[in-house]
Amino acid sequence: MTVTTPISSVALGATLYIPCMRGDLFTAVLGPRRPPGLRSAVLCLEDSVREADLPTALTHLATFLRALVTREAAPTDPLLFIRPRSAAMLEHILCMPGIEQIDGFVVPKAHADTMPAYLSLPLHDRHRLMPTLETREACDPQEMRRFRDQLLAVQDRILVLRIGGNDLLQAMGLRRPANRTAYEGPLGSLIGQLVAGFAPWGFALSAPVLERYADAALLREEVLRDIEHGLLTKTAIHPAQIAVIQNALAVPADEEEEARLVLAEGSPAVFGRDGVMCEPATHRGWAERLLQRASLFGIADPLALRA
């Protein structure tokens, strides 16, 4: 397998972060305690683990990887990633038996000065990287341009750029207020800036986590705003968020029909539908991504759309 083996960033769905301090990693991710609908998971060794607990967390990870070696993979298995604390820690993890079964790694606090240390490591062919934009450098368009130029040279390794909303707010000395989406404050304009800085060059981005995991209505509202920004995968910190995120990613039937008309062979160069102009030359990319969403998450329940 090579790094060109396609893994769609959209297929990640709701990516659940699971601290490696859990002693039941295997059953929580691949066993009877696996959350319904789980498509991707990140085993975290960074901010969710105290420095003093790292030896225990690494032991749990090593046990998980050994279990992968003796287990036959299933088509419904989630994509699996590890979030190390540093490049030095990832170098250690890459020596663990079973690491070749992992789909890739989240690169924490990624920018042009930190990324080379990760890119120099002996990654397996299948390993994809998900750099996280969560430092003050993400607020600087020039720094992000420098980072983008660096990543273009290894673009086949980059699955998605993760937006670390809470860390970005921390860099500003802020915390998101209750009952507000990420787009109702300074994070909203920054998300738009990051999308504009990376998406036109072919990079996918993921939406930041909503830490108020008990507020399903706010989460659904935020996912709809994510979609407007082209963010079609989102970090989750609680199993209850998975279904909410992935149900919101389902495609409205009228949009699915419109996308098919845009992509239909022989469609006019410009046509109208329900009072809306459709232009295949400019709407093709939108239509292709929307149909990919529909294939993964289905067609939205009309009753749910009115809720």
C-alpha positions in Angstrom: 0.0 0.0 0.0 1.2 3.5 -0.8 0.4 6.9 0.5 -1.7 7.4 -2.7 -4.2 4.9 -1.4 -7.4 7.0 -1.2 -8.9 7.8 2.2 -11.6 10.4 1.9 -11.5 13.1 4.5 -15.3 13.2 4.3 -15.4 9.5 5.3 -14.0 10.5 8.7 -17.4 11.8 9.8 -17.3 12.6 13.5 -13.8 11.9 14.7 -13.9 10.8 18.3 -10.9 11.7 20.5 -10.2 9.0 23.2 -7.5 9.6 25.9 -5.0 6.8 26.1 -5.4 6.8 29.9 -8.4 4.6 29.3 -7.4 1.0 30.1 -10.2 -0.3 27.9 -9.1 1.2 24.6 -9.7 -1.9 22.5 -13.2 -2.5 23.7 -14.0 1.2 23.5 -12.9 1.4 19.9 -13.3 -2.0 18.3 -15.2 -4.1 20.9 -18.6 -4.1 22.5 -18.3 -0.6 23.9 -17.6 0.9 20.5 -20.1 3.8 20.0 -22.7 3.2 17.3 -21.8 4.8 14.0 -18.1 5.4 14.8 -16.2 6.1 11.6 -12.9 7.4 13.0 -11.1 7.7 16.3 -8.0 9.4 17.6 -6.1 7.8 20.5 -4.8 10.9 22.3 -1.5 11.2 24.2 -1.4 15.0 24.2 -3.5 17.5 26.1 -5.9 14.9 27.5 -3.0 13.1 29.3 -1.1 14.6 32.2 2.7 14.5 32.0 2.9 12.2 35.0 0.5 9.7 33.4 2.4 9.3 30.1 4.0 6.0 30.9 0.7 4.5 31.7 -0.9 5.9 28.6 1.9 4.6 26.4 1.5 1.2 28.0 -2.3 1.2 27.2 -1.5 2.2 23.6 1.1 -0.6 23.2 -1.5 -3.1 24.5 -4.0 -1.8 22.0 -1.6 -2.1 19.1 -0.6 -5.7 20.0 -4.3 -6.6 20.0 -4.6 -5.2 16.5 -2.0 -7.6 15.2 -3.9 -10.7 16.2 -7.3 -9.4 15.1 -8.7 -9.7 11.6 -9.8 -6.3 10.3 -13.5 -5.8 9.4 -14.9 -3.5 6.7 -16.9 -1.6 9.3 -13.8 -0.8 11.4 -13.3 2.9 12.1 -10.2 4.6 10.8 -7.6 4.8 13.6 -5.2 7.6 14.3 -2.8 8.4 17.2 -2.1 11.9 18.5 1.4 12.0 20.0 2.7 14.7 22.2 5.8 15.4 20.1 7.9 14.2 17.1 10.2 12.4 19.6 7.2 10.5 21.1 6.0 9.6 17.6 9.4 8.2 16.8 9.1 6.0 19.9 5.5 4.9 18.9 6.6 4.0 15.4 8.7 1.2 16.9 5.7 -0.4 18.6 4.5 -3.8 17.2 1.3 -3.3 15.3 1.8 0.4 14.4 1.5 -0.6 10.7 -2.2 -1.3 11.4 -2.8 2.4 12.3 -4.1 4.7 9.5 -2.1 7.7 10.6 -1.3 10.4 13.1 -2.5 13.8 14.3 0.3 16.3 14.4 -0.3 18.7 17.3 0.5 22.4 17.2 1.6 22.1 13.6 3.2 25.0 11.6 6.1 25.4 9.3 8.7 25.2 12.0 7.4 22.1 13.8 6.3 20.0 10.8 9.7 19.0 9.4 10.5 16.9 12.5 7.4 14.8 11.8 8.0 14.5 8.1 11.5 13.2 8.7 10.3 10.2 10.6 10.1 6.7 9.0 6.3 6.5 8.5 4.7 3.4 7.0 3.3 3.8 3.5 -0.3 3.7 4.8 0.2 6.4 7.4 -1.6 9.7 6.7 -1.1 12.9 8.7 -3.6 15.3 10.1 -1.7 18.5 11.1 -3.6 20.6 13.7 -3.8 24.3 13.3 -4.0 25.4 16.9 -1.2 27.9 17.6 -0.9 31.6 17.1 0.8 31.0 13.8 -2.6 30.0 12.4 -3.7 33.6 12.9 -1.0 34.9 10.6 -1.8 34.5 6.9 1.9 34.8 6.0 2.8 31.9 8.3 0.0 29.8 6.9 1.1 30.5 3.4 4.6 29.3 4.4 3.1 26.2 5.9 0.9 25.6 2.9 3.9 25.7 0.6 5.7 23.2 2.8 2.7 20.8 2.8 2.2 21.0 -1.0 5.4 19.0 -1.4 3.9 16.1 0.7 0.3 16.6 -0.1 -0.4 12.9 -0.6 0.5 12.4 3.1 -2.0 15.0 4.3 -5.5 13.7 4.9 -7.0 16.8 6.5 -5.9 19.9 8.4 -7.7 19.9 11.8 -8.7 23.3 13.2 -8.0 23.4 17.0 -10.7 25.8 18.0 -10.2 25.8 21.8 -6.4 26.2 21.5 -6.8 29.1 19.0 -9.2 30.8 21.4 -6.7 30.2 24.2 -4.0 31.9 22.1 -6.4 35.0 22.2 -7.1 34.6 25.9 -10.7 33.6 25.2 -13.2 30.8 25.7 -16.3 30.3 23.6 -19.4 31.5 25.4 -22.3 29.2 26.0 -25.1 29.0 23.5 -22.9 30.3 20.6 -21.5 28.4 17.6 -17.9 28.8 16.7 -19.0 31.2 14.0 -20.4 33.9 16.4 -17.1 35.3 17.5 -13.4 35.7 16.4 -13.0 32.0 15.7 -15.6 32.3 12.9 -13.5 34.8 10.8 -10.4 32.8 11.5 -12.0 29.6 10.2 -13.0 31.4 7.0 -9.4 32.7 6.6 -8.0 29.2 7.0 -10.5 27.7 4.6 -9.6 30.4 2.0 -5.9 29.8 2.6 -5.9 26.0 2.1 -9.0 24.7 0.4 -8.3 26.2 -3.1 -5.0 24.3 -3.1 -6.7 21.0 -2.5 -6.5 20.6 1.2 -9.4 19.4 3.3 -10.1 20.9 6.7 -12.0 19.6 9.7 -14.3 21.6 12.0 -13.4 22.3 15.6 -15.0 20.6 18.5 -18.0 21.9 20.4 -17.0 21.3 24.0 -20.7 21.6 25.2 -21.4 18.0 24.3 -24.8 17.9 26.0 -26.3 20.6 23.7 -27.4 18.6 20.7 -29.3 21.6 19.1 -26.3 23.9 19.3 -24.1 21.1 17.8 -26.5 20.6 14.9 -26.6 24.3 14.2 -22.8 24.5 14.2 -22.4 21.5 11.9 -24.7 23.2 9.4 -22.4 26.3 9.5 -19.4 24.0 9.2 -20.9 22.6 6.0 -21.4 26.1 4.6 -17.6 26.6 5.1 -16.8 23.3 3.4 -15.8 21.5 6.6 -17.3 18.0 6.2 -15.7 16.3 9.1 -15.7 17.4 12.8 -13.9 16.6 16.0 -16.1 14.9 18.7 -15.2 14.6 22.4 -18.2 12.5 23.5 -19.9 9.5 21.9 -23.3 11.4 22.1 -22.0 13.8 19.5 -21.3 11.2 16.8 -24.9 10.7 15.7 -25.7 14.4 15.9 -22.8 15.3 13.6 -23.3 12.5 11.1 -27.1 13.0 10.9 -26.4 16.7 10.2 -24.0 15.7 7.4 -26.9 13.9 5.6 -27.9 15.6 2.4 -31.3 17.3 1.8 -33.2 15.5 -1.0 -33.6 18.7 -3.1 -29.8 19.4 -3.0 -29.0 15.9 -4.0 -31.3 16.1 -7.0 -29.8 19.5 -7.9 -26.3 18.0 -7.7 -27.2 15.2 -10.0 -28.7 17.6 -12.6 -25.4 19.7 -12.4 -23.3 16.6 -13.1 -25.7 15.0 -15.7 -24.2 14.4 -19.1 -25.6 16.9 -21.6 -26.7 19.4 -18.9 -27.1 23.0 -20.3 -24.2 25.4 -19.6 -26.7 27.4 -17.5 -30.1 26.3 -16.3 -32.6 27.3 -13.7 -34.2 25.1 -11.0 -36.7 26.4 -8.5 -35.7 29.9 -9.1 -32.0 29.2 -8.7 -29.3 29.5 -11.4 -27.2 26.3 -11.9 -24.0 26.5 -13.8 -22.2 23.1 -14.2 -18.8 24.7 -15.0 -18.8 26.5 -11.6 -20.9 24.1 -9.5 -19.3 20.8 -10.4 -17.0 20.7 -7.4 -19.8 21.4 -5.0 -22.0 18.7 -6.7 -19.3 16.0 -6.5 -18.6 16.6 -2.8 -22.3 16.7 -2.0 -23.0 13.4 -3.7 -20.0 11.9 -1.8 -21.6 13.1 1.4 -24.9 11.5 0.3 -23.2 8.2 -0.3 -21.7 8.2 3.1 -24.4 9.8 5.3 -27.5 9.3 3.2 -30.5 11.6 2.5 -31.7 13.8 5.3 -35.0 13.0 7.0 -37.4 15.9 6.1 -38.8 15.9 9.6 -35.3 16.3 11.1 -34.7 19.3 8.8 -37.7 21.1 10.2 -36.7 20.3 13.8 
